[in-house]
């Protein structure tokens, strides 16, 4: 089998990000945000209205990344 036709082996993660869902106070839609560590005003992707959010703790985010080896410890052991 040539190199071009050879099946590609599955690839594991080499990083992780935490996604937090913030409920829009105007329409109730869950707005996904990648670990916001600063206070901010965001726009709802459903109703387009803006609202302020409470940031997540940056230390907790770093802790999660450390204990999961930046996501590598989260892979399904049946595929490792």
PDB file of N, CA, C and O in Angstrom:
ATOM      1  N   UNK A   1       0.848  -1.180   0.000  1.00  0.00           N
ATOM      2  CA  UNK A   1       0.000   0.000   0.000  1.00  0.00           C
ATOM      3  C   UNK A   1       0.889   1.237   0.000  1.00  0.00           C
ATOM      4  O   UNK A   1       1.814   1.347   0.805  1.00  0.00           O
ATOM      5  N   UNK A   2       0.612   2.138  -0.878  1.00  0.00           N
ATOM      6  CA  UNK A   2       1.440   3.339  -0.960  1.00  0.00           C
ATOM      7  C   UNK A   2       1.214   4.224   0.259  1.00  0.00           C
ATOM      8  O   UNK A   2       0.221   4.091   0.975  1.00  0.00           O
ATOM      9  N   UNK A   3       2.153   5.120   0.469  1.00  0.00           N
ATOM     10  CA  UNK A   3       2.080   6.045   1.616  1.00  0.00           C
ATOM     11  C   UNK A   3       0.816   6.900   1.556  1.00  0.00           C
ATOM     12  O   UNK A   3       0.254   7.232   2.599  1.00  0.00           O
ATOM     13  N   UNK A   4       0.367   7.258   0.378  1.00  0.00           N
ATOM     14  CA  UNK A   4      -0.813   8.114   0.228  1.00  0.00           C
ATOM     15  C   UNK A   4      -2.101   7.387   0.588  1.00  0.00           C
ATOM     16  O   UNK A   4      -3.041   8.018   1.073  1.00  0.00           O
ATOM     17  N   UNK A   5      -2.170   6.081   0.364  1.00  0.00           N
ATOM     18  CA  UNK A   5      -3.395   5.317   0.595  1.00  0.00           C
ATOM     19  C   UNK A   5      -3.444   4.665   1.971  1.00  0.00           C
ATOM     20  O   UNK A   5      -4.445   4.051   2.339  1.00  0.00           O
ATOM     21  N   UNK A   6      -2.374   4.799   2.717  1.00  0.00           N
ATOM     22  CA  UNK A   6      -2.312   4.188   4.042  1.00  0.00           C
ATOM     23  C   UNK A   6      -3.286   4.906   4.979  1.00  0.00           C
ATOM     24  O   UNK A   6      -3.344   6.136   4.981  1.00  0.00           O
ATOM     25  N   UNK A   7      -4.060   4.144   5.782  1.00  0.00           N
ATOM     26  CA  UNK A   7      -4.980   4.796   6.728  1.00  0.00           C
ATOM     27  C   UNK A   7      -4.212   5.657   7.732  1.00  0.00           C
ATOM     28  O   UNK A   7      -3.101   5.314   8.137  1.00  0.00           O
ATOM     29  N   UNK A   8      -4.804   6.749   8.117  1.00  0.00           N
ATOM     30  CA  UNK A   8      -4.185   7.648   9.088  1.00  0.00           C
ATOM     31  C   UNK A   8      -4.542   7.170  10.490  1.00  0.00           C
ATOM     32  O   UNK A   8      -5.708   6.903  10.781  1.00  0.00           O
ATOM     33  N   UNK A   9      -3.533   7.061  11.360  1.00  0.00           N
ATOM     34  CA  UNK A   9      -3.771   6.664  12.745  1.00  0.00           C
ATOM     35  C   UNK A   9      -4.511   7.773  13.487  1.00  0.00           C
ATOM     36  O   UNK A   9      -4.300   8.953  13.205  1.00  0.00           O
ATOM     37  N   UNK A  10      -5.385   7.401  14.440  1.00  0.00           N
ATOM     38  CA  UNK A  10      -6.080   8.420  15.238  1.00  0.00           C
ATOM     39  C   UNK A  10      -5.083   9.279  16.009  1.00  0.00           C
ATOM     40  O   UNK A  10      -4.025   8.804  16.423  1.00  0.00           O
ATOM     41  N   UNK A  11      -5.428  10.526  16.193  1.00  0.00           N
ATOM     42  CA  UNK A  11      -4.561  11.483  16.869  1.00  0.00           C
ATOM     43  C   UNK A  11      -5.202  11.890  18.184  1.00  0.00           C
ATOM     44  O   UNK A  11      -6.395  12.187  18.233  1.00  0.00           O
ATOM     45  N   UNK A  12      -4.413  11.903  19.246  1.00  0.00           N
ATOM     46  CA  UNK A  12      -4.898  12.335  20.560  1.00  0.00           C
ATOM     47  C   UNK A  12      -4.773  13.838  20.728  1.00  0.00           C
ATOM     48  O   UNK A  12      -4.127  14.505  19.920  1.00  0.00           O
ATOM     49  N   UNK A  13      -5.384  14.372  21.766  1.00  0.00           N
ATOM     50  CA  UNK A  13      -5.319  15.817  21.992  1.00  0.00           C
ATOM     51  C   UNK A  13      -3.927  16.250  22.445  1.00  0.00           C
ATOM     52  O   UNK A  13      -3.212  15.490  23.098  1.00  0.00           O
ATOM     53  N   UNK A  14      -3.558  17.465  22.096  1.00  0.00           N
ATOM     54  CA  UNK A  14      -2.299  18.023  22.586  1.00  0.00           C
ATOM     55  C   UNK A  14      -2.541  19.317  23.359  1.00  0.00           C
ATOM     56  O   UNK A  14      -1.604  20.057  23.656  1.00  0.00           O
ATOM     57  N   UNK A  15      -3.795  19.577  23.677  1.00  0.00           N
ATOM     58  CA  UNK A  15      -4.158  20.758  24.457  1.00  0.00           C
ATOM     59  C   UNK A  15      -5.622  20.681  24.845  1.00  0.00           C
ATOM     60  O   UNK A  15      -6.383  19.874  24.311  1.00  0.00           O
ATOM     61  N   UNK A  16      -6.000  21.530  25.777  1.00  0.00           N
ATOM     62  CA  UNK A  16      -7.393  21.542  26.229  1.00  0.00           C
ATOM     63  C   UNK A  16      -7.778  22.970  26.587  1.00  0.00           C
ATOM     64  O   UNK A  16      -6.954  23.742  27.077  1.00  0.00           O
ATOM     65  N   UNK A  17      -9.021  23.309  26.340  1.00  0.00           N
ATOM     66  CA  UNK A  17      -9.588  24.580  26.777  1.00  0.00           C
ATOM     67  C   UNK A  17     -10.922  24.270  27.437  1.00  0.00           C
ATOM     68  O   UNK A  17     -11.624  23.342  27.036  1.00  0.00           O
ATOM     69  N   UNK A  18     -11.260  25.039  28.435  1.00  0.00           N
ATOM     70  CA  UNK A  18     -12.532  24.862  29.119  1.00  0.00           C
ATOM     71  C   UNK A  18     -13.559  25.812  28.522  1.00  0.00           C
ATOM     72  O   UNK A  18     -13.298  27.005  28.364  1.00  0.00           O
ATOM     73  N   UNK A  19     -14.716  25.279  28.194  1.00  0.00           N
ATOM     74  CA  UNK A  19     -15.808  26.092  27.667  1.00  0.00           C
ATOM     75  C   UNK A  19     -16.853  26.228  28.762  1.00  0.00           C
ATOM     76  O   UNK A  19     -17.317  25.236  29.324  1.00  0.00           O
ATOM     77  N   UNK A  20     -17.213  27.464  29.055  1.00  0.00           N
ATOM     78  CA  UNK A  20     -18.235  27.747  30.055  1.00  0.00           C
ATOM     79  C   UNK A  20     -19.461  28.291  29.338  1.00  0.00           C
ATOM     80  O   UNK A  20     -19.345  29.046  28.372  1.00  0.00           O
ATOM     81  N   UNK A  21     -20.640  27.899  29.819  1.00  0.00           N
ATOM     82  CA  UNK A  21     -21.890  28.347  29.221  1.00  0.00           C
ATOM     83  C   UNK A  21     -22.553  29.349  30.148  1.00  0.00           C
ATOM     84  O   UNK A  21     -22.821  29.054  31.313  1.00  0.00           O
ATOM     85  N   UNK A  22     -22.814  30.535  29.622  1.00  0.00           N
ATOM     86  CA  UNK A  22     -23.446  31.612  30.379  1.00  0.00           C
ATOM     87  C   UNK A  22     -24.863  31.810  29.847  1.00  0.00           C
ATOM     88  O   UNK A  22     -25.042  32.025  28.648  1.00  0.00           O
ATOM     89  N   UNK A  23     -25.880  31.742  30.722  1.00  0.00           N
ATOM     90  CA  UNK A  23     -27.250  31.943  30.249  1.00  0.00           C
ATOM     91  C   UNK A  23     -27.511  33.425  29.968  1.00  0.00           C
ATOM     92  O   UNK A  23     -27.247  34.279  30.813  1.00  0.00           O
ATOM     93  N   UNK A  24     -28.019  33.713  28.802  1.00  0.00           N
ATOM     94  CA  UNK A  24     -28.362  35.093  28.454  1.00  0.00           C
ATOM     95  C   UNK A  24     -29.538  35.526  29.331  1.00  0.00           C
ATOM     96  O   UNK A  24     -30.565  34.846  29.349  1.00  0.00           O
ATOM     97  N   UNK A  25     -29.415  36.641  30.058  1.00  0.00           N
ATOM     98  CA  UNK A  25     -30.510  37.085  30.923  1.00  0.00           C
ATOM     99  C   UNK A  25     -31.702  37.624  30.127  1.00  0.00           C
ATOM    100  O   UNK A  25     -32.771  37.847  30.695  1.00  0.00           O
ATOM    101  N   UNK A  26     -31.530  37.832  28.833  1.00  0.00           N
ATOM    102  CA  UNK A  26     -32.600  38.379  28.003  1.00  0.00           C
ATOM    103  C   UNK A  26     -33.447  37.288  27.359  1.00  0.00           C
ATOM    104  O   UNK A  26     -34.674  37.386  27.333  1.00  0.00           O
ATOM    105  N   UNK A  27     -32.794  36.244  26.837  1.00  0.00           N
ATOM    106  CA  UNK A  27     -33.545  35.210  26.112  1.00  0.00           C
ATOM    107  C   UNK A  27     -33.345  33.801  26.671  1.00  0.00           C
ATOM    108  O   UNK A  27     -34.059  32.879  26.278  1.00  0.00           O
ATOM    109  N   UNK A  28     -32.379  33.620  27.589  1.00  0.00           N
ATOM    110  CA  UNK A  28     -32.152  32.310  28.198  1.00  0.00           C
ATOM    111  C   UNK A  28     -31.220  31.396  27.420  1.00  0.00           C
ATOM    112  O   UNK A  28     -30.901  30.302  27.887  1.00  0.00           O
ATOM    113  N   UNK A  29     -30.783  31.816  26.257  1.00  0.00           N
ATOM    114  CA  UNK A  29     -29.873  31.000  25.441  1.00  0.00           C
ATOM    115  C   UNK A  29     -28.536  30.828  26.168  1.00  0.00           C
ATOM    116  O   UNK A  29     -28.046  31.773  26.786  1.00  0.00           O
ATOM    117  N   UNK A  30     -27.943  29.632  26.100  1.00  0.00           N
ATOM    118  CA  UNK A  30     -26.627  29.388  26.692  1.00  0.00           C
ATOM    119  C   UNK A  30     -25.546  29.852  25.728  1.00  0.00           C
ATOM    120  O   UNK A  30     -25.436  29.346  24.611  1.00  0.00           O
ATOM    121  N   UNK A  31     -24.757  30.812  26.168  1.00  0.00           N
ATOM    122  CA  UNK A  31     -23.693  31.378  25.337  1.00  0.00           C
ATOM    123  C   UNK A  31     -22.373  30.723  25.732  1.00  0.00           C
ATOM    124  O   UNK A  31     -21.937  30.875  26.873  1.00  0.00           O
ATOM    125  N   UNK A  32     -21.718  29.988  24.808  1.00  0.00           N
ATOM    126  CA  UNK A  32     -20.447  29.337  25.134  1.00  0.00           C
ATOM    127  C   UNK A  32     -19.284  30.322  25.066  1.00  0.00           C
ATOM    128  O   UNK A  32     -19.151  31.083  24.107  1.00  0.00           O
ATOM    129  N   UNK A  33     -18.448  30.294  26.101  1.00  0.00           N
ATOM    130  CA  UNK A  33     -17.253  31.133  26.134  1.00  0.00           C
ATOM    131  C   UNK A  33     -16.075  30.283  26.584  1.00  0.00           C
ATOM    132  O   UNK A  33     -16.206  29.473  27.501  1.00  0.00           O
ATOM    133  N   UNK A  34     -14.941  30.463  25.951  1.00  0.00           N
ATOM    134  CA  UNK A  34     -13.736  29.726  26.321  1.00  0.00           C
ATOM    135  C   UNK A  34     -13.104  30.417  27.521  1.00  0.00           C
ATOM    136  O   UNK A  34     -12.466  31.461  27.384  1.00  0.00           O
ATOM    137  N   UNK A  35     -13.288  29.828  28.691  1.00  0.00           N
ATOM    138  CA  UNK A  35     -12.689  30.239  29.963  1.00  0.00           C
ATOM    139  C   UNK A  35     -12.382  31.727  30.085  1.00  0.00           C
ATOM    140  O   UNK A  35     -11.212  32.111  30.085  1.00  0.00           O
ATOM    141  N   UNK A  36     -13.391  32.562  30.187  1.00  0.00           N
ATOM    142  CA  UNK A  36     -13.119  33.994  30.327  1.00  0.00           C
ATOM    143  C   UNK A  36     -12.553  34.307  31.711  1.00  0.00           C
ATOM    144  O   UNK A  36     -13.226  34.081  32.717  1.00  0.00           O
ATOM    145  N   UNK A  37     -11.330  34.822  31.772  1.00  0.00           N
ATOM    146  CA  UNK A  37     -10.680  35.097  33.055  1.00  0.00           C
ATOM    147  C   UNK A  37     -10.708  36.578  33.422  1.00  0.00           C
ATOM    148  O   UNK A  37     -10.152  36.978  34.445  1.00  0.00           O
ATOM    149  N   UNK A  38     -11.351  37.384  32.591  1.00  0.00           N
ATOM    150  CA  UNK A  38     -11.506  38.813  32.864  1.00  0.00           C
ATOM    151  C   UNK A  38     -12.993  39.156  32.833  1.00  0.00           C
ATOM    152  O   UNK A  38     -13.747  38.566  32.059  1.00  0.00           O
ATOM    153  N   UNK A  39     -13.422  40.105  33.669  1.00  0.00           N
ATOM    154  CA  UNK A  39     -14.809  40.566  33.548  1.00  0.00           C
ATOM    155  C   UNK A  39     -15.013  41.142  32.141  1.00  0.00           C
ATOM    156  O   UNK A  39     -14.130  41.801  31.593  1.00  0.00           O
ATOM    157  N   UNK A  40     -16.170  40.885  31.581  1.00  0.00           N
ATOM    158  CA  UNK A  40     -16.424  41.355  30.221  1.00  0.00           C
ATOM    159  C   UNK A  40     -17.917  41.505  29.988  1.00  0.00           C
ATOM    160  O   UNK A  40     -18.743  41.017  30.759  1.00  0.00           O
ATOM    161  N   UNK A  41     -18.232  42.187  28.917  1.00  0.00           N
ATOM    162  CA  UNK A  41     -19.600  42.249  28.428  1.00  0.00           C
ATOM    163  C   UNK A  41     -19.607  41.484  27.117  1.00  0.00           C
ATOM    164  O   UNK A  41     -18.809  41.762  26.222  1.00  0.00           O
ATOM    165  N   UNK A  42     -20.517  40.513  27.005  1.00  0.00           N
ATOM    166  CA  UNK A  42     -20.556  39.658  25.817  1.00  0.00           C
ATOM    167  C   UNK A  42     -21.888  39.817  25.101  1.00  0.00           C
ATOM    168  O   UNK A  42     -22.871  40.291  25.671  1.00  0.00           O
ATOM    169  N   UNK A  43     -21.895  39.414  23.847  1.00  0.00           N
ATOM    170  CA  UNK A  43     -23.112  39.491  23.046  1.00  0.00           C
ATOM    171  C   UNK A  43     -23.681  38.085  22.875  1.00  0.00           C
ATOM    172  O   UNK A  43     -22.966  37.148  22.521  1.00  0.00           O
ATOM    173  N   UNK A  44     -24.968  37.958  23.129  1.00  0.00           N
ATOM    174  CA  UNK A  44     -25.653  36.679  22.940  1.00  0.00           C
ATOM    175  C   UNK A  44     -25.708  36.379  21.444  1.00  0.00           C
ATOM    176  O   UNK A  44     -26.066  37.245  20.646  1.00  0.00           O
ATOM    177  N   UNK A  45     -25.354  35.153  21.066  1.00  0.00           N
ATOM    178  CA  UNK A  45     -25.382  34.798  19.650  1.00  0.00           C
ATOM    179  C   UNK A  45     -26.785  34.458  19.162  1.00  0.00           C
ATOM    180  O   UNK A  45     -26.977  34.205  17.973  1.00  0.00           O
ATOM    181  N   UNK A  46     -27.772  34.446  20.064  1.00  0.00           N
ATOM    182  CA  UNK A  46     -29.152  34.183  19.661  1.00  0.00           C
ATOM    183  C   UNK A  46     -29.953  35.479  19.507  1.00  0.00           C
ATOM    184  O   UNK A  46     -30.600  35.690  18.481  1.00  0.00           O
ATOM    185  N   UNK A  47     -29.910  36.349  20.529  1.00  0.00           N
ATOM    186  CA  UNK A  47     -30.726  37.575  20.487  1.00  0.00           C
ATOM    187  C   UNK A  47     -29.903  38.834  20.224  1.00  0.00           C
ATOM    188  O   UNK A  47     -30.469  39.912  20.046  1.00  0.00           O
ATOM    189  N   UNK A  48     -28.588  38.714  20.197  1.00  0.00           N
ATOM    190  CA  UNK A  48     -27.649  39.822  19.927  1.00  0.00           C
ATOM    191  C   UNK A  48     -27.607  40.898  21.002  1.00  0.00           C
ATOM    192  O   UNK A  48     -27.001  41.950  20.794  1.00  0.00           O
ATOM    193  N   UNK A  49     -28.232  40.659  22.136  1.00  0.00           N
ATOM    194  CA  UNK A  49     -28.158  41.644  23.217  1.00  0.00           C
ATOM    195  C   UNK A  49     -26.924  41.366  24.054  1.00  0.00           C
ATOM    196  O   UNK A  49     -26.440  40.236  24.116  1.00  0.00           O
ATOM    197  N   UNK A  50     -26.423  42.405  24.693  1.00  0.00           N
ATOM    198  CA  UNK A  50     -25.187  42.304  25.476  1.00  0.00           C
ATOM    199  C   UNK A  50     -25.512  42.155  26.958  1.00  0.00           C
ATOM    200  O   UNK A  50     -26.537  42.637  27.439  1.00  0.00           O
ATOM    201  N   UNK A  51     -24.603  41.467  27.676  1.00  0.00           N
ATOM    202  CA  UNK A  51     -24.741  41.321  29.123  1.00  0.00           C
ATOM    203  C   UNK A  51     -23.371  41.078  29.746  1.00  0.00           C
ATOM    204  O   UNK A  51     -22.481  40.526  29.099  1.00  0.00           O
ATOM    205  N   UNK A  52     -23.199  41.496  31.015  1.00  0.00           N
ATOM    206  CA  UNK A  52     -21.916  41.297  31.694  1.00  0.00           C
ATOM    207  C   UNK A  52     -21.809  39.870  32.237  1.00  0.00           C
ATOM    208  O   UNK A  52     -22.810  39.244  32.587  1.00  0.00           O
ATOM    209  N   UNK A  53     -20.580  39.378  32.298  1.00  0.00           N
ATOM    210  CA  UNK A  53     -20.339  38.031  32.836  1.00  0.00           C
ATOM    211  C   UNK A  53     -19.378  38.098  34.017  1.00  0.00           C
ATOM    212  O   UNK A  53     -18.605  39.045  34.167  1.00  0.00           O
ATOM    213  N   UNK A  54     -19.450  37.079  34.836  1.00  0.00           N
ATOM    214  CA  UNK A  54     -18.511  36.888  35.940  1.00  0.00           C
ATOM    215  C   UNK A  54     -17.394  35.990  35.408  1.00  0.00           C
ATOM    216  O   UNK A  54     -17.683  34.924  34.864  1.00  0.00           O
ATOM    217  N   UNK A  55     -16.129  36.390  35.549  1.00  0.00           N
ATOM    218  CA  UNK A  55     -15.038  35.570  35.016  1.00  0.00           C
ATOM    219  C   UNK A  55     -14.812  34.310  35.846  1.00  0.00           C
ATOM    220  O   UNK A  55     -15.266  34.203  36.985  1.00  0.00           O
ATOM    221  N   UNK A  56     -14.097  33.360  35.244  1.00  0.00           N
ATOM    222  CA  UNK A  56     -13.722  32.141  35.957  1.00  0.00           C
ATOM    223  C   UNK A  56     -12.358  32.357  36.612  1.00  0.00           C
ATOM    224  O   UNK A  56     -11.593  33.233  36.207  1.00  0.00           O
ATOM    225  N   UNK A  57     -12.073  31.559  37.611  1.00  0.00           N
ATOM    226  CA  UNK A  57     -10.807  31.658  38.336  1.00  0.00           C
ATOM    227  C   UNK A  57      -9.683  31.079  37.473  1.00  0.00           C
ATOM    228  O   UNK A  57      -9.711  29.902  37.114  1.00  0.00           O
ATOM    229  N   UNK A  58      -8.715  31.898  37.151  1.00  0.00           N
ATOM    230  CA  UNK A  58      -7.611  31.465  36.299  1.00  0.00           C
ATOM    231  C   UNK A  58      -6.802  30.345  36.948  1.00  0.00           C
ATOM    232  O   UNK A  58      -6.292  29.466  36.252  1.00  0.00           O
ATOM    233  N   UNK A  59      -6.681  30.371  38.278  1.00  0.00           N
ATOM    234  CA  UNK A  59      -5.939  29.301  38.971  1.00  0.00           C
ATOM    235  C   UNK A  59      -6.655  27.966  38.822  1.00  0.00           C
ATOM    236  O   UNK A  59      -6.005  26.937  38.636  1.00  0.00           O
ATOM    237  N   UNK A  60      -7.980  27.964  38.899  1.00  0.00           N
ATOM    238  CA  UNK A  60      -8.738  26.722  38.732  1.00  0.00           C
ATOM    239  C   UNK A  60      -8.579  26.190  37.312  1.00  0.00           C
ATOM    240  O   UNK A  60      -8.468  24.982  37.105  1.00  0.00           O
ATOM    241  N   UNK A  61      -8.569  27.082  36.352  1.00  0.00           N
ATOM    242  CA  UNK A  61      -8.374  26.685  34.960  1.00  0.00           C
ATOM    243  C   UNK A  61      -6.986  26.068  34.772  1.00  0.00           C
ATOM    244  O   UNK A  61      -6.856  25.021  34.139  1.00  0.00           O
ATOM    245  N   UNK A  62      -5.959  26.704  35.313  1.00  0.00           N
ATOM    246  CA  UNK A  62      -4.592  26.162  35.212  1.00  0.00           C
ATOM    247  C   UNK A  62      -4.493  24.815  35.922  1.00  0.00           C
ATOM    248  O   UNK A  62      -3.833  23.901  35.427  1.00  0.00           O
ATOM    249  N   UNK A  63      -5.150  24.684  37.090  1.00  0.00           N
ATOM    250  CA  UNK A  63      -5.143  23.424  37.833  1.00  0.00           C
ATOM    251  C   UNK A  63      -5.718  22.300  36.969  1.00  0.00           C
ATOM    252  O   UNK A  63      -5.140  21.216  36.889  1.00  0.00           O
ATOM    253  N   UNK A  64      -6.855  22.561  36.324  1.00  0.00           N
ATOM    254  CA  UNK A  64      -7.468  21.540  35.474  1.00  0.00           C
ATOM    255  C   UNK A  64      -6.507  21.112  34.365  1.00  0.00           C
ATOM    256  O   UNK A  64      -6.381  19.924  34.068  1.00  0.00           O
ATOM    257  N   UNK A  65      -5.839  22.078  33.763  1.00  0.00           N
ATOM    258  CA  UNK A  65      -4.898  21.749  32.691  1.00  0.00           C
ATOM    259  C   UNK A  65      -3.719  20.936  33.210  1.00  0.00           C
ATOM    260  O   UNK A  65      -3.238  20.041  32.515  1.00  0.00           O
ATOM    261  N   UNK A  66      -3.247  21.229  34.412  1.00  0.00           N
ATOM    262  CA  UNK A  66      -2.125  20.484  34.991  1.00  0.00           C
ATOM    263  C   UNK A  66      -2.540  19.056  35.324  1.00  0.00           C
ATOM    264  O   UNK A  66      -1.835  18.114  34.961  1.00  0.00           O
ATOM    265  N   UNK A  67      -3.675  18.875  36.011  1.00  0.00           N
ATOM    266  CA  UNK A  67      -4.059  17.525  36.436  1.00  0.00           C
ATOM    267  C   UNK A  67      -4.480  16.643  35.265  1.00  0.00           C
ATOM    268  O   UNK A  67      -4.466  15.418  35.384  1.00  0.00           O
ATOM    269  N   UNK A  68      -4.853  17.244  34.139  1.00  0.00           N
ATOM    270  CA  UNK A  68      -5.200  16.439  32.961  1.00  0.00           C
ATOM    271  C   UNK A  68      -4.063  16.383  31.949  1.00  0.00           C
ATOM    272  O   UNK A  68      -4.245  15.913  30.826  1.00  0.00           O
ATOM    273  N   UNK A  69      -2.882  16.867  32.353  1.00  0.00           N
ATOM    274  CA  UNK A  69      -1.723  16.895  31.452  1.00  0.00           C
ATOM    275  C   UNK A  69      -2.097  17.587  30.141  1.00  0.00           C
ATOM    276  O   UNK A  69      -1.830  17.093  29.046  1.00  0.00           O
ATOM    277  N   UNK A  70      -2.717  18.734  30.299  1.00  0.00           N
ATOM    278  CA  UNK A  70      -3.185  19.554  29.170  1.00  0.00           C
ATOM    279  C   UNK A  70      -4.122  18.787  28.243  1.00  0.00           C
ATOM    280  O   UNK A  70      -4.084  18.946  27.023  1.00  0.00           O
ATOM    281  N   UNK A  71      -4.971  17.945  28.854  1.00  0.00           N
ATOM    282  CA  UNK A  71      -5.979  17.202  28.102  1.00  0.00           C
ATOM    283  C   UNK A  71      -5.590  15.791  27.737  1.00  0.00           C
ATOM    284  O   UNK A  71      -6.459  14.980  27.416  1.00  0.00           O
ATOM    285  N   UNK A  72      -4.316  15.475  27.775  1.00  0.00           N
ATOM    286  CA  UNK A  72      -3.874  14.144  27.352  1.00  0.00           C
ATOM    287  C   UNK A  72      -4.355  13.044  28.292  1.00  0.00           C
ATOM    288  O   UNK A  72      -4.519  11.903  27.859  1.00  0.00           O
ATOM    289  N   UNK A  73      -4.583  13.356  29.569  1.00  0.00           N
ATOM    290  CA  UNK A  73      -5.050  12.343  30.517  1.00  0.00           C
ATOM    291  C   UNK A  73      -6.540  12.046  30.347  1.00  0.00           C
ATOM    292  O   UNK A  73      -7.058  11.136  30.994  1.00  0.00           O
ATOM    293  N   UNK A  74      -7.228  12.787  29.500  1.00  0.00           N
ATOM    294  CA  UNK A  74      -8.670  12.617  29.311  1.00  0.00           C
ATOM    295  C   UNK A  74      -9.025  11.678  28.165  1.00  0.00           C
ATOM    296  O   UNK A  74     -10.206  11.424  27.932  1.00  0.00           O
ATOM    297  N   UNK A  75      -8.040  11.159  27.445  1.00  0.00           N
ATOM    298  CA  UNK A  75      -8.379  10.315  26.301  1.00  0.00           C
ATOM    299  C   UNK A  75      -8.937   8.981  26.775  1.00  0.00           C
ATOM    300  O   UNK A  75      -8.624   8.512  27.869  1.00  0.00           O
ATOM    301  N   UNK A  76      -9.760   8.385  25.942  1.00  0.00           N
ATOM    302  CA  UNK A  76     -10.372   7.091  26.228  1.00  0.00           C
ATOM    303  C   UNK A  76      -9.270   6.033  26.277  1.00  0.00           C
ATOM    304  O   UNK A  76      -8.546   5.861  25.297  1.00  0.00           O
ATOM    305  N   UNK A  77      -9.127   5.312  27.408  1.00  0.00           N
ATOM    306  CA  UNK A  77      -8.044   4.324  27.523  1.00  0.00           C
ATOM    307  C   UNK A  77      -8.141   3.194  26.499  1.00  0.00           C
ATOM    308  O   UNK A  77      -7.140   2.531  26.229  1.00  0.00           O
ATOM    309  N   UNK A  78      -9.314   2.961  25.929  1.00  0.00           N
ATOM    310  CA  UNK A  78      -9.449   1.925  24.908  1.00  0.00           C
ATOM    311  C   UNK A  78      -8.732   2.302  23.611  1.00  0.00           C
ATOM    312  O   UNK A  78      -8.469   1.443  22.769  1.00  0.00           O
ATOM    313  N   UNK A  79      -8.420   3.584  23.454  1.00  0.00           N
ATOM    314  CA  UNK A  79      -7.744   4.036  22.246  1.00  0.00           C
ATOM    315  C   UNK A  79      -6.289   4.401  22.489  1.00  0.00           C
ATOM    316  O   UNK A  79      -5.559   4.706  21.546  1.00  0.00           O
ATOM    317  N   UNK A  80      -5.863   4.372  23.742  1.00  0.00           N
ATOM    318  CA  UNK A  80      -4.491   4.794  24.069  1.00  0.00           C
ATOM    319  C   UNK A  80      -3.475   3.749  23.670  1.00  0.00           C
ATOM    320  O   UNK A  80      -2.277   3.943  23.874  1.00  0.00           O
TER     321      UNK A  80
END
